[in-house]
């Protein structure tokens, strides 16, 4: 059975807030809480794939310490843009 869209959003918010690395808990948790409902299906699927990645890599991509894989460039850009607000 396919996951309901509303349940997927709630799950992704929870996963964003409970990363295991405090910096990512804050960055991704805030992003997801405020923006997850605004993502289209492609962005949502990419964000879900991002959450599978290693926390250290995610943090380095967001902070500019490491090159961002092309599949995550757009979603990381969205995350970073919310940090500047």
Residue pairs with C-beta under 8 A, 6 or more apart in sequence:
3 11
8 44
8 48
9 36
9 37
9 44
12 32
12 36
12 44
12 47
12 48
12 51
13 29
13 32
13 33
13 36
15 51
16 25
16 28
16 29
16 31
16 32
16 33
16 36
16 51
17 25
17 28
17 29
17 32
17 33
18 25
19 25
19 28
19 29
19 55
19 58
20 55
21 55
21 56
21 59
23 59
24 55
24 58
24 59
27 59
27 62
27 79
27 83
28 51
28 58
28 79
30 82
31 78
31 79
31 82
32 47
34 82
35 78
35 82
36 44
36 47
39 47
39 78
43 74
43 75
43 78
46 71
46 72
46 74
46 75
47 75
49 71
49 72
50 58
50 72
50 75
50 76
53 72
57 66
59 65
60 66
61 67
61 68
61 69
61 72
61 76
62 76
62 79
62 80
62 83
68 76
